[in-house]
Amino acid sequence: MQSYDVIVIGSGQAGLAAGYFLKKKGLSFALLDKGEEVGQIWKNRSV
């Protein structure tokens, strides 16, 4: 079983930003999201 320093729930804008800063700090993390792809809500939104 793989272990992580941090689990990020949601891969929207805030989750992706959290992942960016966790990576810069050298922490291991996993992004979990209910969608099929990371950041999916931003790909499908209309303005």
Secondary structure, DSSP 8 states (H G I E B T S, - for coil): ----SEEEE--SHHHHHHHHHHHHTT--EEEE-SSSSTTHHHHH---
